[in-house]
């Protein structure tokens, strides 16, 4: 097994913390395991995915206190940022030689190992995970880096109502298509973060918002209710309007139409400059 102690590992440590080099070495030990058991595949991306999985299994071993090393949630977050730094460039075809996977692929494989252990990684040999990275299919893809415009993303979310099951008040109060949003929770980061981000169609222009409530791991439902109240208190002043759920040409969205959340927010105002909507 070989590694770069002059350039790569020192830079990773400097940028992403002391555990980041350990995570890289755990990935390389994953390859050593593959060599021992004779695992071979016709695409290198599956070799790399399994190595990421083994790195996740070892990290869980450390996190559970079964090692002389120490790992807390902040160490893990920064180390995973280092793993994302080593993702394949946008436009890489997962089938090409040397492919490691995009950010989604690499984190998914790591999470498989972290949650399922080494046996889950061993099972990759018979049941390899799907790889999401793909090469560019057009010049337009290449020019925009493979990114969808928000005008294309919104219809793809089907107005996002199926992502808001934990926000029944919002679904009941706002018109169909008037709210497109995505939820997220980080259980171990900053005491538990409940996030809600999205877009609201209004007569005065479109509003983009992001509400993040840290230190609410023990009361996520209460945090979601508070976020709902905050949006619904502001919604009357925005005159939320329905929007069609369908092809992107049904949306009037343009970058210029995105309005910042008005500065005259309630005292809690998480979207206007940090802070939590929880009293």
LOBA-10735 format. One record per residue: x, y, z of N, C-alpha, C, O in turn; residue in three letters. Coordinates in steps of 0.2 Angstrom, whole numbers, plus 2048, in hexadecimal, padded with zeros to 3 digits. Example, Ala and Ser with C-alpha at 12.3 -4.5 7.8 and 13.67 -1.06 7.14 Angstrom:
<atoms>
8427E482783E7EA8278427F08278477EF82AALA8407F58238447FB824840800827843806828SER
</atoms>
This chain:
<atoms>
8047FA800800800800804806800809806804UNK80380B7FC8078117FB8038177FC7FD8177FBUNK80681D7FF8028238008078297FF80D8287FFUNK80482F7FE8088357FD80883980380383C805UNK80E83880780E83C80D81184380C812846811UNK81384580681684B805811851803811856805UNK80C84E7FF8078537FC8008527FF7FD856802UNK7FD84C7FC7F684B7FD7F484B8057F084F807UNK7F78468097F58468107F684C8147F284D818UNK7FC84F8137FC8568177F785B8157F485E81AUNK7F585B80F7F086080D7E985E8107E6862812UNK7E885880F7E28558127E185781A7DC85981CUNK7E685681D7E68578247E585E8267E186082AUNK7E98638227E886A8237E186C8217DE870825UNK7DE86A81C7D886C81A7D286981D7CD86C81EUNK7D286281F7CD85F8217CE85B8287CA856829UNK7D385C82B7D485A8327D88538327D985082DUNK7DA8518387DE84C8397DB8458377DF840835UNK7D58448377D283E8357D283D82E7D183782CUNK7D284282A7D18418237D783D8207D583981CUNK7DD83E8227E283981F7E18328217E282D81DUNK7DE8318277DD82A8297D78278257D7821824UNK7D282B8237CD82981F7D08278187CE822815UNK7D582A8157D882980F7DB8228107DB81E80BUNK7DF8218157E381B8167DE8158177E0810815UNK7D881681A7D381181B7D180F8147D0809813UNK7D08148107CE8128097D380D8067D1809802UNK7DA80F8067DF80B8037DF8048067E17FF803UNK7DE80480D7DE7FD8107D87F980D7D97F380DUNK7D37FD80B7CD7F98087D07F68017CE7F0800UNK7D47F97FE7D77F67F87DC7F07FA7DC7EB7F6UNK7DF7F17FF7E37EB8027DF7E58037E17DF802UNK7D97E68067D47E18077D27DD8017D27D7800UNK7D17E17FC7CF7DF7F57D47DA7F27D37D57EFUNK7DA7DD7F37E07D97F07E17D27F47E27CD7F1UNK7DF7D27FA7E07CC7FE7DB7C77FC7DC7C17FCUNK7D47C97FB7CF7C57FA7CE7C37F27CA7BF7F0UNK7D27C77EE7D17C67E77CB7C97E47C97C67DEUNK7C97CF7E67C37D27E37C57D57DD7CA7DA7DDUNK7C27D47D87C37D77D17BD7D97CE7B87D67CFUNK7BD7DF7CA7B77E17C77B97E47C07BE7E77C0UNK7B47E47BB7B67E77B57B67EF7B57B97F27B0UNK7B47F27BA7B47F97BA7B77FB7C17B57F97C6UNK7BC8007C07BF8027C67BB8057CB7BD8067D1UNK7B68097C97B280C7CE7AF8087D37AE80A7D9UNK7AD8027D27AB7FD7D77B07FB7DC7AE7FA7E2UNK7B67FB7DA7BC7FA7DE7BC8007E37BD7FF7E9UNK7BC8067E17BC80C7E57B680C7E97B780F7EFUNK7B080B7E77AA80B7EB7AB8067F17A98087F7UNK7AD8007F07AE7FB7F57B37FE7FA7B37FD800UNK7B98017F87BE8047FC7BB8098017BD80A807UNK7B780E7FE7B48138027AF8108077AF81280DUNK7AC80A8057A880780A7AC8048107AA805815UNK7B180180E7B57FE8147B88048187B980381EUNK7BA80A8157BC80F8197B681181E7B7813823UNK7B081181B7AA8138207A980E8257A881082BUNK7AA8088247AA8028297AF80382F7AE803835UNK7B580582C7BB8068317B980D8357BA80D83BUNK7B78128327B58188367B081783B7B0819841UNK7AB81283A7A681183F7A980D8457A780E84AUNK7AE8098437B28058487B580A84D7B5809853UNK7B881084A7BB81584E7B68198527B781A858UNK7B081B84F7AB81F8527A881B8587A581E85CUNK7A88148577A581085D7A980F8637A780C867UNK7AF8128627B48128687B880B8687BB80986DUNK7B88088627BB8018627C380285F7C67FD85DUNK7C58088607CC80A85E7CF80E8627CC812866UNK7D680F8627DA8148667D981B8637DB81F867UNK7D781B85D7D682285A7CF82585D7CB82185FUNK7CF82B85C7C982F85E7C58328587C8835854UNK7BF8328587BB8358537B48388567B1834859UNK7B383E8547AD8418567A98438507AC84384AUNK7A384685079F84784A7A284D8467A184D840UNK7A58518497A98578467AE8548417AF85683CUNK7B284F8457B884C8417B584983B7B8849835UNK7AF84583B7AD8418367AA8468307AB84582BUNK7A784B8327A485082D7AA8538297AA853823UNK7AF85582C7B58588297B98538247BB85481FUNK7B984D8277BD8478237B984681D7BB844818UNK7B284681E7AE8448187AE84A8137AE84980DUNK7AF8508157B08558107B785480C7B7856806UNK7BC8518107C284F80C7C184A8077C384A801UNK7BC8458097BA8408047B78437FE7B88417F8UNK7B38487FF7AF84B7F97B484F7F57B384F7EFUNK7B98517F87BE8557F47C28507EF7C48537EAUNK7C284A7F17C58457EC7C08417E87C283C7E5UNK7BA8447E77B58417E27B88427DB7BC8477DAUNK7B583F7D67B68407CF7B48467CD7AF8497CFUNK7B78497C87B48507C57AE84E7C27AC8497BFUNK7AA8547C27A38537BE7A48517B77A98547B3UNK7A084D7B47A184A7AD7A58447AD7A58417A7UNK7A88417B27AB83B7B27A68357B17A18357B4UNK7A88317AC7A382B7AB7A58267B07AB8247B0UNK7A18237B47A281E7B97A58187B67A88147B9UNK7A58177AF7A78117AC7AF8117AA7B280D7A8UNK7B18177AA7B88187A87BD8167AD7BC8167B3UNK7C38147AB7C88117AF7CB8177B47CC81C7B2UNK7CB8157BA7CD81A7BF7C881E7C37C98217C7UNK7C281D7C17BC8207C47BB81E7CB7BC8187CDUNK7BA8237CF7B98227D77B28237D97B08207DEUNK7AE8277D57A78297D77A78307D87AB8337DAUNK7A18337D779F83A7D979E83A7E079F8357E4UNK79D8407E279C8417EA79683D7EC79783A7F2UNK79183C7E978B8387EB78D8317EC78C82D7F1UNK79182E7E77938277E77988267ED7978217F0UNK79D82A7EE7A28297F379F8297FA7A08257FEUNK79B82E7FB79882F802793829803792827808UNK78F8277FE78A8227FF78E81B80078C817805UNK79481A7FD7978147FF79A81480679A80F809UNK79D81A80779F81B80E79A81A81379B816818UNK79481C81278E81B81778C81481778A81281CUNK78C81181178B80981278F80681778D80281BUNK79680781679A80481B79A80682279A802827UNK79880D82379881082A79280D82D79280B833UNK78C80C82A78680982D78580282C7827FF831UNK7887FF8277877F782678D7F382878C7ED829UNK7937F68297997F282B79C7EF82579A7F081FUNK7A27EC8267A67E98217A27E481D7A47E3817UNK79D7E082079A7DB81C7967DE8167957DB811UNK7937E481778F7E88127947E980C7927E9807UNK79A7EB80E79F7ED8097A17E68057A27E67FFUNK7A27E18097A47DA80579E7D88017A07D57FBUNK7987DA8027927D87FE7937DC7F778F7DA7F2UNK7977E17F77977E57F079A7E07EB7987E27E5UNK79D7DB7ED7A07D77E779B7D37E479B7D27DEUNK7957D27E778F7CE7E478A7D37E27867D27DDUNK78A7D97E57847DD7E47877E57E57867E87E9UNK78A7E77DF78D7ED7DF7887F37DF7837F27DCUNK7897F87E37857FE7E37848017DC7898017D8UNK77F8057DB77E8097D578380F7D57848127DAUNK7868117D078A8167CF78681C7CB78481B7C6UNK7868227CE7828277CC78682C7C778382F7C3UNK78D82C7C77918307C379082E7BC7908287BAUNK7908337B778F8317B07938377AC79383D7AFUNK7958357A679883A7A279383F79F78D83E79FUNK79684579D79284A79A78F847793792843790UNK78984979278584678C78484B78678284A781UNK78685178878685778378A85C78478D85D78AUNK78B86177F79086778078D86B78679086E78AUNK78686B78678387078B78486D792785871796UNK78486679378686379978D86579B78E8677A1UNK79186579679886779879986E79A79D87079FUNK79587379679687A79879387C79F7968807A2UNK78E8787A178B87A7A778E8757AD78B8757B3UNK7938717AC79586D7B17918677B37928657B8UNK78C8667AF7878617B17828637B577E85F7B8UNK7828697B777D86C7BC77686D7B87768707B3UNK77186C7BC76A86E7B97698757BC76B8777C1UNK7658797B876387F7BA75D87E7BF75A8797BFUNK75C8837C37578837C87508827C574B87F7C7UNK7508857BF7498857BB74887E7B974287C7B8UNK74D87A7B874C8737B674B86E7BC7488697BCUNK74F8707C274E86C7C874786C7CB7458677CDUNK7448727CB73E8737CE73986E7CC73586B7CFUNK73886E7C57338697C27358627C473085D7C5UNK73B8607C473D85A7C573C8577CD73B8527CEUNK73B85C7D173985B7D873185A7D872F8587DEUNK72E85A7D372685A7D372385E7D971F85C7DCUNK7268647D97248697DE7258677E572386A7EAUNK7298627E672C8607EC72885E7F272A85D7F8UNK72185D7F171D85C7F671E8557F971D8547FFUNK7218507F672284A7F972884A7FD72A845801UNK72C8507FD73285080273085480873485480DUNK72A85680972885A80F72385681371F859817UNK72485081471F84C81872084E81F71B84D823UNK72585082172685382872485A82A72485C82FUNK72185D82471E86482571786482371686781EUNK71386082670C86082470886782370486881FUNK70A86C82870787282870887682270487981FUNK70F87581F71087981970D87681370A87A80FUNK70C86F81370986C80D70186E80D6FE86F808UNK6FE86F8136F78708146F68788126F187A80FUNK6FA87C8146F98838146FB88780D6F888C80BUNK70088480A7028888047008847FD6FF87E7FDUNK6FE8887F86FB8857F27008817EF7068817EFUNK6FD87C7EB7018777E770687B7E370487F7DFUNK70C8797E371187C7DF7148827E17198857DFUNK7118857E771388B7E971A88B7ED71D8907EFUNK71B8857EF7218837F372587D7F17228787F0UNK72B87E7EF72F8797ED7358797F273987D7F3UNK7368737F673B8737FB73E86C7FC73B8677FAUNK74386C7FF74786680174986680974B86B80BUNK74886180C74986081375085C814752859810UNK75385D81A75985A81C75A85A82375885F826UNK75D85482675F85482D76685182D76884D82AUNK76A85483277085283477085083B77085583FUNK77084A83C76F84884377484984877384B84EUNK77A84984678084984A78485084A78885284EUNK78285484578685A84478386084877C861848UNK78786484B78486A84F77E86885377986C854UNK77E86385677986185B77285F85776D85E85BUNK77385D85176D85B84D76A86184A76886684DUNK76A86184376886783F76286583B762860838UNK75D86983B75786883775786D832757873833UNK75786B82B75787182675187082174F86B820UNK74F87681F74A87681A74C87C81574D881817UNK74D87A80F74F87F80A74A87E804748879802UNK7498848007448837FB74388A7F774788F7F8UNK73D88A7F473C8907EF7348917F073088C7F0UNK7328977F072B8987F172989D7EB72C8A27EAUNK72489C7E87218A07E271D8A57E67188A37E9UNK71E8AC7E471A8B17E77188B67E271C8B67DCUNK7138BA7E37118BF7DE7178C47DD7188C87D8UNK71B8C67E27208CB7E27278C87E072C8CC7E0UNK7278C27DE72D8BF7DC72F8B87E072C8B77E5UNK7338B47DD7358AE7E07398AF7E673E8B37E6UNK7388AB7EC73C8AC7F27408A57F373D8A07F3UNK7468A57F474A8A07F674C8A07FD74E8A57FFUNK74B89A80174C89B80875089480A75088F807UNK75389581075788F81375689081B75989581DUNK75388C81E75288C825756886828755880827UNK75B88882D75F88383075E88483775F88983AUNK75C87E83B75B87F84276087A84575F874846UNK76687C84876B87884B76987785276587A855UNK76C87285576B87085C76486E85E761870863UNK76186A85975A86885A75A86185975485E857UNK75F85D85A75F85685975985285D75784D85BUNK75885586375485186774C854866748851869UNK74B85986274585B86174485E85A742863858UNK74585985574485A84E73D85C84C73C861848UNK73885984F73185A84D73086184F72C86584BUNK73286485573186A85773486F853731875851UNK73A86E85073E87284C73A873845739878842UNK73786D84373486E83C72D87283D72B876839UNK72A87184372487584472687D844722881842UNK72B87E84772D88584872F88884172D88E83FUNK73288483D73488683672D88783272D88C82EUNK72988383372288482F71F88A83271C88E82DUNK71F88C83871C89283B71F89883871C89D836UNK72689883772989D83572889F82E7278A582CUNK72789A82972689B82271E89D82271D8A181EUNK71A89A82571389C8257118A382770D8A6825UNK7158A582C7148AC82F7168B18297138B6829UNK71B8AF82571E8B482071A8B38197198B8815UNK7178AD8187148AB81270E8B181070E8B280AUNK70A8B38147058B88127088BE80F7058C180AUNK70D8C08117118C680E7148C58087158CA804UNK7158BF8067188BD8007138BB7FA7148BB7F5UNK70C8BB7FC7078B97F87098B37F370A8B37EDUNK70A8AD7F770C8A77F47078A57EE7018A57EFUNK7098A37E87058A27E370689A7E170C8987E2UNK7018977DE7028907DB7078907D57088957D2UNK70A88B7D470F88A7CE70D8837CB70C87E7CFUNK70E8837C570D87C7C27138777C371887A7C4UNK7118717C471686C7C47178687BE7128647BCUNK71C86A7BA71C8677B47238697B072886A7B4UNK7238697AA72986B7A672B8727A87288767ABUNK7328737A77358797AA7328807A77338857A9UNK72F87F7A072D88579D7268887A172488D79FUNK7248847A571E8867A972088B7AF71C88E7B2UNK72688B7B072988F7B672B8967B372E8967AEUNK72A89B7B772C8A27B57338A37B87368A97B8UNK73689E7BB73C89F7BF7428A27BB74389F7B6UNK7458A77BD74C8A97BA7508AB7C074E8AC7C5UNK7578AB7BF75B8AC7C475A8B37C775A8B57CDUNK7588B87C27568BF7C47508BF7C974F8C47CCUNK74C8BA7C87468BB7CC7468B97D37428BA7D7UNK74C8B67D574D8B37DC74E8B97E07528BD7DFUNK74A8BA7E574A8BF7EA74D8BC7F174B8B77F3UNK7518C07F47538BE7FA74D8BF7FF7498C37FEUNK74E8BB8047488BB8097488C280C74E8C580EUNK7438C680C7438CD80F7468CE8157468C981AUNK74A8D381674E8D481C7498D582274C8D5828UNK7438D782273F8D882773C8D282A7368D1829UNK7408CE82D73E8C782F73C8C783673E8CC83AUNK7398C28397388C284073E8C18437438C0840UNK73F8C284A7458C284D7498BB84D74F8BB84DUNK7458B684B7498AF84B74C8AF8447528AC844UNK74A8B283F74C8B28387528AE8367588B0835UNK7528A78357588A383475A8A482C7608A382BUNK7558A68287578A682175B8AD81F75E8AE81AUNK75A8B282475D8B88237648B98257678BE824UNK7678B582976D8B682B76F8B18317738B4836UNK76E8AB8317708A683676B8A683C7668AA83CUNK76C8A28407688A184676389B84576289983FUNK75F89A84A75A89484A75389784A75289C84EUNK74F89484774889684874589484E73F895850UNK74889085274688D85874789285E74D89485FUNK74289486174289986774789786C74889A871UNK
</atoms>
